[in-house]
Structure formats: structure tokens, C-alpha cells
Amino acid sequence: MTEITPLEELEFTTIAKIYDVAFKIQEEIQLLSSSEIFIGMLYSSNLMIHYFGIARPVESSDKMELAKVRFAALRYLIKSGVVAGYSICYDTNEGVISDFSGVCYTMVKIKRSDIHGLNEFLLKINKIYKEKLRQENPESSTNKLKTKKQSSRENKLFKMSSEKVVYKIKYTPTREILCNDIKLSKLNFDSENDNVFKYLFNNPNRKITKKEFKEKAKFAVGKSFHKIVENLGFTGDLRKAFFNVSEQAIFFRNPITKNDLKNLGISELKFNRKAII
């Protein structure tokens, strides 16, 4: 095995970046039963980064650098023996980036059989991460200098980061919409449904208007959002969980946590379609 710097000797921010990718791999394993998992290398434009002790949105200019960070973290996991390898998946849904080799992609594919000792690694890095965090912010252990407002904000961030994801939508390169490993629909290439959902998938958890589709996505939405959501395969509680829709605006919620379901009054989602294995 290639010699690498031990986790204990890495800087806090570097540990946080590796933790981010390792946790993302574990999350995909828990959500999907397929033999392969897919890890996005680009961050969506409205993502909030929490692992630096603060929460801030990712700016468009950050996305390329953050993707390189994820690849560097993934290579550390490979050198550590946690991941045996990955393959590049060409996908331009979120843009284009190169891993210093001239090959363009936004996602990587990892075989489940190529993942070893992930749980043990996460337990170890979690312990080191918490210790490094205390070193970065010694006041966090005593709370003596914190105001009630600061404590409330940090508790909220901790709660957000610790909420368990139970449902997550994927949009595959073949234009299949999957909820965990359940196929909801398959869209026609360059259709209105395809173009609308591709934009929603890359911009989750915020309100998007028909005006934004026209000005930023560069196409006009002709059908009603209500009809589009139905065409995408979201009906009943699926629609209630993932979408808020009006005549002029749409909100795509992804992923869904236990707390989201509780707030929406949904116990669990039921599917009529067969799982894709």
C-alpha cells in the first residue's frame, strides 16, 4: 500500500474534506441496493458547506475547485485502502471538469465490492475530526464565551448535518429518475420534461420561477408545473415530499430526511414500481 500521511497529522480542513467524501459514499450505500454507487464531484450551486464550522453557500466560482478537492479526497481513500478504485462517468448535467487528465466528467462510479473497512474508517476519522474541531475552537467545549444566539446557530447546524437522509432522487445519464433504487420515470432526450428536471436537479431546495427558466436556463416552460411534476412520476405523497408547486414557481426538495417527513406528515413513501437492481 502506498505510504500516506496519517489522518492524525493532517490539517483540520483536509480531514473535513476527506470526511465529506467518505460520508457521502456511506450515504449512497445505505440508500441504494445496487452493486454500483455514483458520487457527484460537483457541488450544486445552492449547497451549504457545514464542515468548516460555519455554513455558507457554494458560489459558482467555487465549484471547479471543490470538485478537485473531492477527487483529491477520493484518492486519499484509495491510498488508505478504503476504496479500491473508481471509474469516470461522463455526464454534463452539472457542467464539465477534468481530473488533470483531460477527461471530462462530473460523476464517478464505485463498485460496492471495491469498498473495504468504510465503517471503521468513519469511526476513526469522526473521532479525529471532533478532536481537531475542539483544537480549532477551544471555546466550544466550555460554551463560556458563547451567546445564546451563537449556541442556537451551532445547534441548528449540528442538527442539519446529523439528520438522516431516507430518500434521495438521482437523475442518471440515461435520463432515468430514481428514488433510492426505484425507477419513477424515464424522460425523452431534450424534451421539456427533461430540460426542466435537469435544471431542478442541479438547483434543489430553492424556489425557481418560470422567469428564471427563461432567463438563466434559456428556455421557456410551456406546460404547467403541476403537469410537469405528474409527468416526472411524482404523485401523491411522492409529490408532497419532493415538490411545492404553484402556477409560476416550483420548489424541488432533495434529499429527504426523517425530519422532513415528520414535518410533512408522511410516515413513509410507497412505490408501485419495481426496484432496479
C-alpha distance (Angstrom), angle and dihedral (degrees) to the residues before:
residue distance angle dihedral
M1 . . .
T2 3.80 . .
E3 3.79 113.0 .
I4 3.80 111.9 -109.7
T5 3.77 137.1 177.2
P6 3.84 109.7 -88.5
L7 3.78 115.8 -112.6
E8 3.79 91.2 -116.6
E9 3.81 90.5 61.9
L10 3.80 96.6 49.8
E11 3.80 123.4 98.7
F12 3.79 118.4 -101.4
T13 3.83 95.2 -109.3
T14 3.81 91.5 49.6
I15 3.81 90.9 51.3
A16 3.80 89.4 49.1
K17 3.81 91.6 53.9
I18 3.80 92.6 50.4
Y19 3.81 89.9 45.8
D20 3.82 89.2 52.6
V21 3.81 93.3 57.5
A22 3.82 95.9 40.1
F23 3.81 90.9 50.5
K24 3.81 90.7 47.9
I25 3.81 90.5 53.8
Q26 3.82 90.8 50.1
E27 3.81 90.6 48.5
E28 3.82 91.3 54.0
I29 3.81 91.2 48.3
Q30 3.81 90.9 53.0
L31 3.80 93.6 47.0
L32 3.80 100.3 44.3
S33 3.79 133.1 50.9
S34 3.81 95.1 -164.9
S35 3.81 122.5 114.3
E36 3.81 91.6 -117.9
I37 3.78 131.5 50.9
F38 3.79 128.6 -160.5
I39 3.79 124.2 -142.1
G40 3.81 120.1 -163.2
M41 3.78 113.2 -135.7
L42 3.80 97.3 -165.8
Y43 3.79 122.3 69.7
S44 3.80 119.6 -131.0
S45 3.79 113.9 -110.0
N46 3.80 94.5 -112.0
L47 3.81 97.8 45.7
M48 3.79 116.2 132.3
I49 3.80 114.8 -140.3
H50 3.81 110.9 -143.8
Y51 3.77 105.2 166.1
F52 3.80 96.5 83.8
G53 3.80 91.8 66.7
I54 3.81 91.2 -99.2
A55 3.78 135.4 68.8
R56 3.76 120.4 -123.3
P57 3.80 134.9 154.0
V58 3.78 119.4 -107.8
E59 3.79 110.6 -112.0
S60 3.80 119.4 -141.2
S61 3.79 90.0 -112.6
D62 3.82 89.7 57.4
K63 3.79 96.4 56.7
M64 3.80 99.3 82.5
E65 3.80 93.6 47.4
L66 3.80 92.4 45.1
A67 3.80 90.1 51.7
K68 3.80 89.8 54.0
V69 3.80 87.7 50.2
R70 3.80 90.7 54.8
F71 3.80 91.7 50.6
A72 3.80 90.8 49.4
A73 3.83 89.5 50.8
L74 3.80 90.7 48.1
R75 3.80 90.5 52.1
Y76 3.82 88.9 52.0
L77 3.82 89.0 54.3
I78 3.80 89.3 50.8
K79 3.80 92.8 50.3
S80 3.82 88.4 47.5
G81 3.80 90.7 55.3
V82 3.80 94.0 -117.1
V83 3.82 92.6 113.1
A84 3.81 121.8 30.1
G85 3.79 95.3 -157.6
Y86 3.78 148.1 -52.6
S87 3.78 139.1 -133.6
I88 3.78 127.7 -138.6
C89 3.79 118.8 -110.3
Y90 3.78 114.6 -157.3
D91 3.79 108.3 -135.5
T92 3.79 127.9 148.5
N93 3.80 98.1 -172.0
E94 3.79 91.3 109.9
G95 3.79 101.1 26.1
V96 3.77 135.4 -87.4
I97 3.78 131.9 -67.2
S98 3.80 135.0 166.8
D99 3.81 127.0 -138.3
F100 3.83 91.7 -141.8
S101 3.81 89.0 -84.1
G102 3.79 101.7 85.7
V103 3.80 92.6 -108.6
C104 3.78 114.4 127.0
Y105 3.76 123.9 -143.5
T106 3.78 143.7 125.8
M107 3.81 101.5 -151.0
V108 3.78 139.2 42.9
K109 3.79 129.3 -149.8
I110 3.80 121.6 -137.5
K111 3.80 124.7 -171.9
R112 3.78 113.4 -128.7
S113 3.81 88.6 -134.6
D114 3.82 89.2 59.0
I115 3.81 93.4 62.9
H116 3.80 116.5 92.5
G117 3.79 132.8 176.7
L118 3.80 93.8 -6.3
N119 3.80 95.6 146.3
E120 3.80 92.3 50.6
F121 3.80 90.4 47.4
L122 3.81 91.5 50.7
L123 3.80 92.0 50.4
K124 3.79 89.6 51.5
I125 3.79 97.3 45.2
N126 3.81 91.5 44.2
K127 3.81 90.3 56.7
I128 3.81 92.7 46.7
Y129 3.80 91.6 44.3
K130 3.81 92.5 54.4
E131 3.79 92.1 47.7
K132 3.81 91.9 49.1
L133 3.80 89.5 47.5
R134 3.80 90.2 54.9
Q135 3.80 89.0 50.1
E136 3.80 90.8 50.3
N137 3.80 91.5 49.2
P138 3.84 110.9 21.6
E139 3.80 91.4 175.1
S140 3.79 90.5 67.2
S141 3.81 91.9 77.0
T142 3.80 95.0 55.5
N143 3.81 103.4 28.9
K144 3.80 87.3 -154.8
L145 3.78 94.8 130.9
K146 3.79 97.7 38.5
T147 3.75 123.9 105.8
K148 3.78 120.9 -138.2
K149 3.79 88.4 -107.6
Q150 3.81 92.3 54.8
S151 3.80 92.4 47.9
S152 3.78 91.3 48.6
R153 3.80 91.6 51.2
E154 3.81 93.3 48.7
N155 3.80 92.1 46.8
K156 3.78 88.8 52.4
L157 3.79 92.0 50.8
F158 3.79 91.2 48.4
K159 3.78 90.8 49.7
M160 3.80 91.5 49.7
S161 3.78 92.8 50.3
S162 3.81 94.3 45.7
E163 3.81 98.7 47.2
K164 3.78 110.6 115.5
V165 3.79 116.4 -119.4
V166 3.80 110.6 -134.7
Y167 3.81 103.2 170.1
K168 3.77 129.6 29.8
I169 3.79 132.1 175.7
K170 3.80 121.0 -136.6
Y171 3.80 127.6 -170.0
T172 3.79 110.1 -155.9
P173 3.83 127.7 -150.8
T174 3.83 86.8 -106.9
R175 3.83 89.3 58.1
E176 3.82 96.6 -108.8
I177 3.80 116.1 148.9
L178 3.81 109.5 -142.0
C179 3.78 129.3 -173.8
N180 3.81 102.0 -157.0
D181 3.82 97.6 -46.4
I182 3.80 96.8 -27.7
K183 3.81 118.5 107.0
L184 3.80 112.0 -133.9
S185 3.80 99.4 174.0
K186 3.79 146.2 -31.1
L187 3.81 117.6 -129.2
N188 3.78 129.9 -146.3
F189 3.80 115.1 -110.3
D190 3.82 114.6 -94.2
S191 3.80 92.3 -2.3
E192 3.80 120.4 141.5
N193 3.83 89.9 -104.9
D194 3.82 90.3 50.6
N195 3.80 94.2 48.7
V196 3.81 94.4 45.0
F197 3.79 95.4 47.4
K198 3.80 93.7 43.9
Y199 3.81 88.5 57.2
L200 3.81 92.8 44.8
F201 3.81 91.9 48.1
N202 3.80 90.8 54.1
N203 3.82 92.4 45.1
P204 3.82 107.3 41.1
N205 3.79 129.3 165.3
R206 3.77 99.4 30.7
K207 3.80 137.4 85.8
I208 3.80 114.6 -95.8
T209 3.80 121.3 -169.3
K210 3.78 131.7 -155.0
K211 3.79 86.2 -111.7
E212 3.82 90.8 59.8
F213 3.80 91.8 50.2
K214 3.79 89.3 54.0
E215 3.82 97.4 43.2
K216 3.82 102.3 35.4
A217 3.80 106.3 20.8
K218 3.82 89.4 39.7
F219 3.79 98.6 -133.1
A220 3.78 134.8 91.8
V221 3.80 121.3 -121.8
G222 3.79 109.9 -132.1
K223 3.79 103.1 175.1
S224 3.78 123.1 65.4
F225 3.79 116.2 -94.9
H226 3.80 88.2 -123.0
K227 3.82 90.7 60.3
I228 3.80 93.6 43.8
V229 3.81 92.4 53.7
E230 3.80 89.4 51.0
N231 3.82 90.7 49.2
L232 3.81 89.6 51.6
G233 3.81 90.0 60.9
F234 3.80 99.2 -104.5
T235 3.80 112.1 132.7
G236 3.79 135.4 146.8
D237 3.80 114.2 -5.5
L238 3.82 90.5 -5.3
R239 3.78 89.1 63.3
K240 3.81 91.9 42.7
A241 3.80 91.3 51.3
F242 3.80 99.9 45.9
F243 3.81 106.1 26.8
N244 3.78 144.7 50.2
V245 3.78 110.2 -172.7
S246 3.80 137.6 -174.8
E247 3.79 133.0 163.1
Q248 3.80 93.8 -89.1
A249 3.81 105.0 22.8
I250 3.79 142.2 43.3
F251 3.82 133.2 -164.9
F252 3.83 120.6 -160.2
R253 3.82 113.0 -160.9
N254 3.82 113.7 -157.3
P255 3.01 133.0 -165.3
I256 3.80 108.8 20.0
T257 3.80 121.2 -141.7
K258 3.79 130.9 -162.5
N259 3.78 88.6 -104.7
D260 3.82 90.7 53.4
L261 3.80 90.7 54.8
K262 3.80 91.1 48.4
N263 3.80 92.3 50.8
L264 3.81 90.9 48.2
G265 3.81 93.0 48.6
I266 3.82 93.6 -118.1
S267 3.81 121.0 136.2
E268 3.80 96.8 -168.9
L269 3.80 139.9 -27.0
K270 3.79 119.5 -104.4
F271 3.80 123.3 -151.4
N272 3.76 131.2 -158.7
R273 3.78 94.9 -166.6
K274 3.80 128.9 83.5
A275 3.76 121.0 -105.4
I276 3.79 118.9 -106.3
I277 3.78 110.6 -128.6
